[in-house]
Amino acid sequence: MRKSLTVVILSLILFSFIATALTAGDLEEIQKAVKEKGAKWTAAENWVTKLSPEERKMIQGDLGMTPPDLRIATYPQPPLSNMTYPDTFDWRDKDGFNWMSGISNQGACGNCWAHASCGALEAVTRITMNEPDKFVNFSEMFLTWCSGRGCNLGWDQSSSLNYIKNVGVCDEYCCPITADYCSDTCDNRYMRSVFIQNWWYQPSPSIDAIKDRIMTYGPVTVHFQVYDDFDGYNNGVYTHTWGDPGDWHAVSFVGWQDPESCWIAKNSWGPDWGEDGWFRIAMKTSGTTIDD
């Protein structure tokens, strides 16, 4: 039976970052730049920094800017609630519960867009149903293969969310992470799929607008381009310190910390990257378009 959830996913385009090759010498340069600029984060070797330039380019598979027709299709947006926002907010610890699903690992597949979409939808499903412990695990590979995009073509968040709205997404049991083709899914994949009722694209959002959407609707998906130094992120509050810009990447924002002036974000590079798979990024940093 088809299940349609009344959920809202907000799509944001926020930053200008990007990535090319990292050598051992590059990592030392990043660590030096972080120290010299007094940045509040540390860089360290991880599985991403060990990848070749081609492999590192692959894992940033978001195509970036939302097509104009898809942006228009998401209007009108509901007004902001004008609530008072707390100094800190985190869907991993809201009312004593963790509403987020676990950290996924896209591996060598350029489907960050699918992981960002599924990760946000899993949390929004729990929030909408008011069941923080509900097991929800949507299939990133269903989106990857059945959309026809595969691991090499990339996709923008708007198209990914529209696919879930129109076609749906099944659970990972039906289409496992090991699937190589859409035909690897179970026979009743479309009958067991869930759908989103709506999503909104938020152009040039203010900090308060992002906070409002996160508190009201749940985690929001985010597009950004990554500077070279981001791949070596280990912990702390990321700000750009070194390197050039490159390809787009998709993640989700799950909360914020005003004392640190940062967003809390979920990545899809596994628990061995960053802060157990999560990262924090400054609200106002080089390349950002966010401003009050």
Long-range contacts (C-beta under 8 A, 24 or more apart in sequence): 1-191, 2-168, 2-190, 2-191, 2-193, 2-195, 3-193, 3-194, 3-195, 4-194, 4-195, 4-197, 5-124, 5-125, 5-128, 5-194, 5-195, 5-196, 5-197, 6-128, 6-197, 7-121, 7-124, 7-125, 7-128, 7-196, 7-197, 7-198, 7-217, 7-218, 8-124, 8-196, 8-197, 8-198, 8-199, 8-200, 8-217, 8-218, 9-117, 9-120, 9-121, 9-124, 9-161, 9-196, 9-199, 9-200, 9-217, 9-218, 9-220, 9-221, 10-199, 10-200, 10-201, 10-202, 10-213, 10-217, 10-220, 10-221, 11-66, 11-74, 11-157, 11-158, 11-161, 11-199, 11-200, 11-201, 11-202, 11-220, 11-221, 11-222, 11-223, 12-201, 12-202, 12-205, 12-210, 12-220, 12-221, 12-222, 12-223, 12-253, 13-64, 13-65, 13-66, 13-203, 13-222, 13-223, 13-224, 13-289, 14-205, 14-222, 14-223, 14-224, 14-288, 14-289, 14-290, 15-222, 15-224, 15-225, 15-281, 15-285, 15-287, 15-288, 15-289, 16-224, 16-225, 16-245, 16-287, 16-288, 16-289, 17-224, 17-225, 17-226, 17-227, 17-230, 17-240, 17-245, 17-246, 17-249, 17-287, 18-60, 18-225, 18-226, 18-227, 18-228, 18-244, 18-245, 18-246, 18-247, 19-56, 19-57, 19-60, 19-226, 19-227, 19-228, 19-230, 19-231, 19-243, 19-246, 19-247, 20-53, 20-56, 20-57, 20-228, 20-243, 20-244, 20-246, 21-52, 21-53, 21-56, 22-49, 22-56, 22-228, 22-231, 22-232, 26-228, 26-243, 27-232, 29-242, 30-228, 30-229, 30-232, 30-241, 30-242, 30-243, 33-229, 33-241, 33-242, 34-229, 34-241, 34-242, 37-239, 37-241, 39-236, 39-239, 39-241, 40-236, 40-237, 40-239, 40-260, 41-233, 41-234, 41-235, 41-236, 41-237, 41-238, 41-239, 41-280, 42-234, 42-235, 42-236, 43-229, 43-232, 43-233, 43-234, 44-232, 44-234, 45-232, 46-231, 46-232, 46-234, 46-272, 46-273, 46-274, 47-269, 47-270, 47-272, 47-273, 48-231, 48-232, 48-269, 48-273, 49-231, 49-232, 55-108, 56-231, 57-246, 57-247, 58-108, 58-109, 58-110, 58-151, 58-152, 59-106, 59-107, 59-108, 59-109, 59-110, 59-112, 59-249, 59-269, 60-110, 60-112, 60-226, 60-246, 60-247, 60-248, 60-249, 61-109, 61-110, 61-111, 61-112, 61-113, 61-151, 61-153, 61-154, 61-155, 61-247, 61-248, 61-249, 61-250, 62-112, 62-113, 62-116, 62-154, 62-155, 62-156, 62-157, 62-223, 62-247, 62-248, 62-249, 62-250, 63-113, 63-154, 63-155, 63-156, 63-248, 64-156, 64-223, 64-225, 64-248, 65-156, 65-223, 66-156, 66-157, 66-158, 66-201, 66-223, 67-156, 67-158, 67-159, 70-156, 70-158, 70-159, 70-162, 70-201, 71-158, 71-201, 71-203, 73-162, 74-158, 74-198, 74-199, 74-200, 74-201, 75-200, 77-200, 77-202, 78-200, 80-208, 80-209, 80-212, 81-212, 81-215, 81-216, 83-212, 83-215, 85-208, 85-211, 85-212, 85-215, 87-257, 87-258, 87-259, 88-255, 88-256, 88-257, 88-258, 88-259, 89-211, 89-214, 89-215, 89-255, 89-256, 90-254, 90-255, 90-256, 90-264, 91-123, 91-127, 91-214, 91-218, 91-219, 91-254, 91-255, 92-254, 92-255, 92-264, 94-132, 97-132, 97-133, 98-132, 99-123, 99-126, 99-127, 99-132, 99-218, 100-219, 100-254, 100-266, 101-136, 101-137, 102-271, 103-266, 103-267, 103-268, 103-270, 103-271, 103-276, 103-277, 103-278, 104-140, 104-268, 104-270, 105-268, 105-269, 105-270, 105-271, 106-140, 106-268, 106-269, 108-151, 109-144, 109-151, 110-151, 110-152, 110-153, 110-154, 111-140, 111-141, 111-143, 111-144, 111-149, 111-151, 111-155, 112-249, 112-250, 112-251, 112-268, 113-143, 113-154, 113-155, 113-156, 113-157, 113-160, 113-250, 114-140, 114-141, 114-143, 114-144, 114-155, 114-160, 115-140, 115-250, 115-268, 116-157, 116-160, 116-221, 116-222, 116-250, 116-251, 116-252, 116-268, 117-143, 117-157, 117-160, 117-161, 117-164, 117-169, 117-221, 117-250, 118-143, 118-169, 119-219, 119-252, 119-266, 119-268, 120-218, 120-219, 120-220, 120-221, 120-252, 121-164, 121-169, 121-194, 121-196, 123-218, 123-219, 123-252, 123-254, 124-217, 124-218, 124-219, 125-194, 127-217, 127-218, 128-218, 137-171, 137-172, 137-173, 138-169, 138-170, 138-171, 138-172, 138-194, 139-169, 139-170, 139-171, 139-172, 139-174, 139-175, 139-176, 139-177, 139-179, 139-185, 140-172, 140-177, 141-172, 141-175, 141-176, 141-177, 141-178, 141-179, 141-184, 142-169, 142-170, 142-174, 142-175, 142-179, 142-182, 142-185, 142-189, 142-193, 143-169, 145-175, 145-179, 145-180, 145-181, 145-182, 145-184, 145-185, 146-175, 146-182, 146-185, 146-189, 154-248, 156-223, 157-221, 157-223, 157-250, 158-201, 161-196, 161-199, 161-221, 162-199, 164-195, 164-196, 165-195, 165-196, 165-197, 165-198, 165-199, 166-195, 167-193, 167-195, 168-193, 168-194, 168-195, 169-193, 169-194, 170-194, 204-289, 205-290, 206-290, 206-291, 206-292, 207-283, 207-290, 207-291, 207-292, 208-292, 210-253, 210-256, 210-263, 210-290, 211-256, 214-253, 214-254, 214-255, 214-256, 219-252, 219-253, 219-254, 219-266, 220-252, 220-253, 221-250, 221-251, 221-252, 222-250, 222-251, 222-252, 222-253, 222-265, 223-248, 223-249, 223-250, 224-248, 224-249, 224-250, 224-251, 225-249, 225-287, 227-286, 227-287, 233-273, 233-274, 233-279, 234-274, 235-274, 235-275, 236-280, 237-261, 237-262, 237-280, 237-281, 237-282, 238-279, 238-280, 238-281, 238-282, 238-285, 239-281, 239-282, 239-285, 239-286, 240-285, 240-286, 240-287, 245-287, 256-283
